[in-house]
Amino acid sequence: MAELASIPPAAAGQAAARRRLYLLFRIGPDRYALDAGDVVEVLGMRGFKQVPGTPPWVAGMFDCRGVAVPAIDLSALAGAGAAAMVTSTRLALVRYRPDGQAQARLLGLILEQATETVHYDPAAFQPVGLDTPAARYLGPVLSDTRGMVQAVNVPDLLPEPVRALLFPIEPAQPPGARP
């Protein structure tokens, strides 16, 4: 709270109210922030069942309390190679809404050095000014005392063909029908 000491008390309360919690992680030397509001749970690493026909950055599927959940490796997705399997590499379960569907599905994100959370004001993130069609999931940036941090937009993580593979749209069942 030291950085808010010189701000009038009413303004300090408003600034604190705008702040949100973010999970920080790294891809190579770069820092990224995942809005904790998207995160359901952070787990240790586990084994994955491979999913043939998917891009190499799709790590596979894993069982989460009886539900098959796809997982992607964010380091590999960003072109930095597979995430290092060390104790600071985590599996974050996030709420993912494929194709804007109302019901969120679980998606696992393999994140390197995902051991720190911070509070940032979302308004402090500023547009990058670059058009990166292959990385639409990369959002705005902010600078803090340790350098730049880039937000990751969960809804934009999967390109449409991969979204269709991992989250096929299930046909509606008529009332009383058995699957």
N, C-alpha and C positions, 0 to 999 in steps of 0.2 A: 504494500500500500504506500510505500515511500514515494513512488512516482506521482501519487495523487495528493501529496501533502500540501503543495502550493495552490491547489485548485479549491475554490470555494466549496464548502460542504455540500450544497445542493447540486452543484455541477459534478462533484466527485461521486455522489450517489447515482446520478443519471449515467455517468460513464461506466460505473461498475455494473449497473443494470443492463447495459448494452453488451457487456462482455459475454463471450461464450467459451465453452471448454473445447479444446482441440487436442487430438492425439498426434504427436509429432513422430515422424519416421524419416528415414533417409533412403535415397536412391543415389548410390555413389556418394559424392561429397555434398550433395544438395539436400536441403531440408524441405519437407512437405508437411502439410497440416490436413488432418481429416476431422471434420466437424464431429464431435462426440455425440451429437444428437442423431447421427446416422449409425452409430456403433451400438450393437446389441451387447456384445461381449468380446473380450480379448482373451484368447486361448494360447497355450503353448503349441508348438508345431506337432504335427501328427502325420501318419502315412496317408497317401491318397490313392484311390483307384483311378487308373488312367482312363481317359475318354478319347478313344481313337477318332481321328478326323477333326480335332480341334487344333488351334494354333499352339505353338510351343509354350506360350505364356499361360495357358490354361493348365494348372497343376493337376487337376483331376477333381474327383468327388471324394467327400468324406462323410462319415456318419455323425450326425449331431443329434443325439437323443432320439434316434429312430428316423430322422429325416436326412435324405441324401442332399448334400449341399455342395454346389460347385465352388471351386477355389481358383483364384488367379494370382499370379506372381507379379506384383506391381513393378519390381525391378526389371523382370523380363519384358513386360508390356512396354516399358519405357526404353527398351533397347539396351539396357545395361547388363544383360546376362542374368542368369538365375540368382535369386537371393541366396546369400550365404546362410547355411544352416548352422547358426550359432545360437547361444542362449538368448540374445537380444532380438532374434527374429521371432515375430509373433504372427498369429493367425487371428485377424480381426473379423468378426462376424458383423456384417452391415445389412441394413434394410435396403433392398434394391427393388425398384418398381420398374420392371421391364415394360417398354412401350407405353409408359404412363398408366399402367394398370393400377387400379385402386388398391389392390392387395399387394403388400410388400412381400418379397421373397428374400430368403437369406442368401448371401453371397459371402464367401470367405476371401479375404485379402491377405496375402503373404506380404508382410511389411518388415523391412530391416530396421534395426535399432529403434523399435517401437516401444520405448520404455519411459517416455516422458509425456506429461500433459501440461498444457499452458492455457491461460485465458487471454483471448484477444477480442478486441472490438471488431466485429465483422466489417464495419464501415472503414476500418484501417486498411483492408485489402484493396488494392488498386489494380485496374486492368493492366495486363501485360503489354498490349499494343502489338502483339504478334498473332498471325493467323496460323494455327497449327491443326489442320484438318485431321491428321493422324493421331492427335493427342487432345481431342476435345475435352477430355476429363481434367486437363490442367486448367485451373482457374486463376484468379487474380493473385497478386503477391503483396507482401508487406515486408518491411525491414524492421528488425529489432536489434538489440545490442550484439547479437551473434551473426547478423547478416540477414539475407533474404529467406523468406519462407513462402512457398507456393501452396495455395489451397488445391485440394483434389475434390472434384464434383462427382459424387457417387453415381447419380443418374446417367452420367455421360461415359462411364467406364467401358462399357461393352459396345463395339460396333454392331450394327443390326444383324449381320449374318451369325455372329457368335452369340448374340442375345437369343436368336431363334434356336440355336443348337442347345444352349444351356437352359433356356426357359421357354420351351414350346408352349404355344397357346393351347390349352386343353379345351376340347369342345364341351359346351354346356350339357349337363345331363338332365333329361326330363325328370320331373318329380317322381320319386319312387323307383327310378331305374337303378340297376346295380352296375357298378363299374366293371 
